[in-house]
Amino acid sequence: SGASASGESVNLATSNTTGLLISAAGEITQPLQPSFQAFLSSTQLNKTGTGTFYAIISDTEIYDQGGDYNNLTGVFTAPVAGRYYSQGAVQVTGRTIGTAVELFQQTSNRLIQLGGQHGGAAASTDSYANGSTVTDMDAGDTAYIQVRSYGEAADTDDITGDANVLYTHFSMSLIN
């Protein structure tokens, strides 16, 4: 535990693990700060359309600092209490007569609409919704994103995923 300086950089550590590093140029990194980014790697067919909520499982992690995101369930679990910045995006395809697509973040305490695309019937067969928020979470609280599309005769709308392009994705980071 303690602080050390080498050259002009400063390293704050606990149990010999860097918690805060200030470089000689003034950049600050926090390698233990909970943070992740994940995306949907393949398109999910017939998931929404009649107002059905579909919980998006972003199955491929770009990074997961702290191991708090579960890419099998799409759920982030806050390891410590604090305020978390979150961002999500979804692309819905295969719409025929649908009138709206909405993206939500569900936490242990509340449902938050992140964004949406509303328009006349069949304004576009492809729709995109994205947004961000700051969420107050206690240790052990969970968060995930879900999409709802409505105006279709059945749940026929698809959630776009791709191994190389991030159409549908989710990220969170502890900010304070």
Residue, then its C-alpha position, 0 to 999 in steps of 0.5 A: s500500500g502507498a504512493s510512489a513516484s518514478g520520474e514524474s509519474v505518481n502511482l497510488a497502490t493498495s496490496n501492490t496493485t495500482g489504483l491510480l496512476i498519474s503519468a508525467a504528462g498528467e494523464i490519470t488512469q484508474p485501472l481498477q475502476p469498474s467499467f465494461q463495453a460489450f456488443l451483440s455479435s449476431t442478429q437475434l430474429n423475431k424478438t419484438g414488435t407488439g410492445t414486447f420488451y426484449a432484454i438484450i444480451s451483448d454477448t461479446e466483451i470488448y473489455d470488462q475491467g473488474g469482471d462485473y458484466n456477465n456476457l451470458t445474461g447481459v447484466f452488469t452488477a455494481p461492485v460498489a455503491g456510486r454513480y455509473y455512466s451508462q450508454g446503450a444502442v440498438q438497431v432494429t430491422g425487419r420492421t414492416i408496419g411498426t411505429a416506434v422503437e424504444l431503448f431502456q435501461q432496467t436497474s434494480n430500482r427503476l426503468i429508464q428510457l434511454g432513447g427512441q425512434h417514433g414515426g408513422a407506420a413503416a417510416s423505415t424498415d430499420s430503426y436505431a435508438n441510443g442514449s445515455t444516463v447516469t445511474d445511482m447504484d448500490a453495491g449489488d444492484t444490477a443493470y441491463i438494456q432492453v428494447r421494445s418495438y411496437g405497431e407490428a402484428a407479431d413479434t417479427d422485428d430483429i435486433t441487429g448484431d454483427a461481429n465486426v460492427l457495433y450496431t447494438h451495444f452496452s457500456m457502463s463505468l463508475i464515475n464517482 
